[in-house]
Amino acid sequence: MGYQQKSYKKFVATAATATLVASAIVPVASAAGFKDVPADNEFAPFINALVDEGIINGYASDNTFRPSNKLTRGQVAIMLGRWLENNGEIVPADWNTVQRFNDVPVNATTASGKELAKYAALVKETGVFTGVLGSLNPGQNITRENMAVVLDRVATAVTGFSLVEVAEEIEDVTVADLDKAQAAYQDEIQALADLEITTVSNFRPKEQVSRAQFAKFLYTTFEVIEEILATPEVTVDTLQADIDAVAKALPTVESITTVENAEAAKTAVTTAKAELEKIKAAIEKADLTEEEVATLNKAITAVETTMNGLVSKADQVIEDAKTFAVSGVEAVNAKQVLVKFSHVVGTGAATEANYGVSTAASSVNNVVADAEVQADGKSVLLTLTDAYKVETDLVVTVDGIYKKDSIKEQIKRFSGVVTVNDTTAPTIKSIVSTTNTNAAQVVTVTFSEPLTALPTLKVNGAVATGTLSNNNTTVTITGLNLSADKAHTLEVLNLTDYADNNVVYTTQNFTVTKDASSATGKAAVVSDNKVQVTFDKAVNQASLANVDILRYDSATKSYTPVSFDSTTPYALDKTGKVATFYVADSEKTNFFGLNDSTENLIVKVKSGVLDTAGNQVTTFEQTVVANQDVTGPALDSITYDKNSKGEATKLYFHFNEELTTAATALVDGDIVVTDLATNTKVAFADVFGANNTVSVATDGKTLVVAPEAVASVTNKLKSGKYAFTVKPALVKDTAFAKNDNKEATKSVDFGAVANEVTVTGTTINAATDVDNKLTVTFSKPVTAASAINPANYSINGKALPIDTVISVNAAGTNATFTLPANTVEKSDGAAVLTITGIKAQDSSATFKTYVSAINALDNTAPTAKGSVLANGKIQVTFSEAVTAAAADFSSLTINGKVLATTGTAPTTVNAVPTTLVDGTSAVIIDVQAKTQDNSASTGFSYLYIDVDGDDTLDFTKDIVLSQVTGVPNAQWTAVADLNLVNTVEVVLPTTPATKDNSTLNNAQTGNTAGNKLAGGVIKVK
């Protein structure tokens, strides 16, 4: 059967299915003559036709059909089995020995029982009936929705296409009660309606099927199946045409330039994939030669390659449209934090100094010990020096990281808060053991998080020796002898992470991977002093010492090894497959003679070069030719960066090869700048300044020049066209000769002069005025309405409160406001100030969003919360580091009773400021407990809190903590266990003295530094 699904759909949609049905209901002469099925009965034609074909029978005892009787699942299985057999399906030879359904025995003795067993086997093997929990339930009446499913399956079994597939392109007929059917059956019911196998508006899916109804359903279904089978088979040419149509419907790679058409391209690819899957299925069923199948599969592969390219380009366009930023921060465990980025990261991502981690409460820094870029390239795992054993909020900062393959796109400074609460015990993440022989000596075990110490290890029941590495997440077990063809068992005892989560025992099976294949390599010259060898497997870098590069020595008339650079003789790329060999500069005179500009080299990969599995790399010798490089780096283009003021902050001089420069700053004459509008030379100092900086970008081919950021540099290159002439010998290449660049000129268009208003500067918290008062200076007068709108200003992404008071000077060039209280939770010397929405008084001028860092001081008052410790004392903790005043915490209310602070013997309340192990500021409060011995008078003694401070137990006023018979309990302590009371509150003064460590001069503190704790009540329990 060829791929004719579309052809049949077209037939159904245009040739009117009613014609098919009309032909089916022409009365058929029949020998049946059932007395309960008169000739004018609407179901008579279908019943008679199926009786004549031997599909359905009547009741011979009384010559009736009993059309209203309900049909059982067993009867349906027999009818469909008869039809399948009539149409060429083979009844399984073992139908009477292998039982397919639990409730259909194969050893039946009656004719009806044998027939059921026979056809039950056939419908099971063809997938028409699958059973319910292994049973056919032959005596159970079949519902209309179940019938729809088996009719769909019988079409699939015979034609290879389901009724649902056949009806796909026909406009759906309304089935009013379709929602009453099980969701899994609704497509089949809809197909019956679309193909006019059923013509009622309400299908009644839960009702049982009568014998007469089923006869009509069955007959019309068979007619549809016959039409499918009657459709002519296709050839390799028509299948190829279908593949070509799929390819033609796809967009081109060049058309994918925006996010919108990238999304559209991905949708088109999804549709094309579905069509190709249908074509693949059709090829499997088609009567084709092996050569024809190979031709079609090759065409499909070509389309799939095109689709992969489209998806790759679309993903890249979508990815590039995003702003390079931190997309999230996640606390992985007590000692590791995962930083996620919007794009694949590049330079600086693995530099620990580019990340900062500190506690949110007390700003205690935690040094990042390791920053590891993960396999996806878009996340970095930070391993911290110290671990957090209790729930702790951390502030994570990220800066100085570039997007992959970019020397310009640097991440904006990020600051975010993440909560560490490691309650998950460590697990075994992977076990790897690879050998190139029949036995492995080493096993590497990777755990889900860092371990505090090496656990006890057992391999195959024997204690093993291991060492911790990779930030304590990896254990390398040595001294083993493990067969490569057997399963092995690792047992780990006392596995403990840095949050003290412990696993007493865990075990896991593993196998040894045998890798005995040998890597091969190919050599190539990349410059006159660099040779690369590319292997097809990752190799061991140390073993590259067994690679020689030989040159011909005319004096000895033999080949001799060249010397490699003493600092970096060779290096591997990240894949471990590409090795670059750096020839020493001392070889320069040996390589190229006076009249010889080429050098024949022999690259010799000797025995001893190993892949990472320890296999010997296939040795080889290859002759390569090094051509003398006598040409210096050529200037290709010049690009630039601008700040929010439109000023050029960096100039990028892109050359065609790797370069070096001894310069750290340009001097007058290195680069000559010409204003093309006036054709006049611009003074060097006006463009670059004396203290400009020069560096080579990470691509090795770009010279980066940063003009000095001072007022004396008057030409900020905001607009206009300029020519930059780079003088000779400013840079050199990295070849033997260290060739100088030649003089070259490139023009740069910095754009038209923009009529815009910009922020020219901000001032806040100068040395003598630390009050969080911010003054913003604009380049042109701005409207008061826009300048005093708090919504136009944000700090670290948070807009100013709507009630912020902002003043504008008479000239309209300055806006001044004090950062409202509670807008800065932690002093931030690089808080991100964003200003947008400002309008100039000159309505034609535009405002460009301004983003810059300011020194914002903590103006958020600390908060406090309390709890009762296991020892009965109160612990008050603060949201940030504070200088706590003990006197603020001496007033308590317990069980609704205020402890007396005066009296003949007031109860002592001790409040001691402290710092917890995680750096959190705290106050520990204990309450004196007193005893009263009434054993002589009442027989009891009491431990109590003397609420009224009269040193005498008063049951109506004081709080009894414990009562014993006889004299006081020797175990009683002088500190009250507040776990024994119902409620505890710490009553703060109206104006507490406790304050945080902010350097902000605060009116709240009498214009002294710090934000005070608010007065009120701390509810402890």
Buried (B, 14 or more C-beta within 10 A) or exposed (E): BBBBBBBBBEBBBEEEBEEBBEEBBEEBEBEBEBEBBEEEBEBBBBBBBBBBEEBBBBEEEEEBBBBEBBBBBBBBBBBBBBBBBEBEBEBBEEBBEEBBBEBBEBEBEEEEBBBBBBBBBBBBBBEBBEBEEEEBBBEBBBBBBBBBBBBBBBBBBBBBBBBBBBBBBBEEBEBEBBEBBEEEBBBBBBBBBBBBBBEEEEBBBEBBBBBBBBBBBBBBBBBBBBBBBEBEEBBBEBBBEBBEEBBEEBBEEEBBEEBEBBBBBBEBBEEBBEBBEBBEBBBEBBEBEEEBBEBBEEBBEEBBEBBEBBBEBBBEBBBEEEEBEBBEBEBBBBBBBBBBBBBBBBBBBBEBEBBBBBBBBBBBEBEBEBBBBBEEBBBBBBBBEBBBBEEBBBBBBBBBBBBBEBBBBBBEBBBBEBEBBBEBBBBBEEBBBBBBEEEBBBBBBEBBBBBBEEBEBBBBEEEBEBEBEBBBBBBBBEEBEBBBEEEBEBBBBBBBBBBEBEBEEBEBEBBBEBBEEEBBBBBEBEBBBBBBBBBBBBBBEEBBEBBBBBBBEEEEEEBEEBBBBEEEBBEBEEEBBBBBBBBBEEBBEBBBEEEEEEBEBBBBBBEBBBBBBBBBBBBBEBEBEBEBBEBBBEBBEBEBBBBEBBBBBBBBBBBBBBBEBEBEBBEEEBBBBBBEEEEEEBEBBBBBBBEBBBBBBBBEBBBBBBBBEEEEBEBBBBBBEBBBBBBEBBBBBBBBBBBBBBEBEBEBEBEEEEEBBBBEEBBBBEEEEBBBBBBBBBBBBBBBEBBBBBEBBBBBEEBBEEEBEBEBBEEBBBBBBBBBBEBBBBBBEBBBBBBBEBBBBBEEBBBBEBBBBBBBBBBBBBEBEBEBBEEBBBBBBBBBBBEBBBEBBBBBBBEEBEBBEEBEBBBBBBBEBEEBEBBBBBBBBBBBBBBBEBBEEEEBBBBBBBBBBBEBBEEEBBBBBBEBEEEBBEEBEEBBBBBBBEEBBBBBBEEBBBBBBBEBBBEBBEEEBBBBBBEBEBEBB
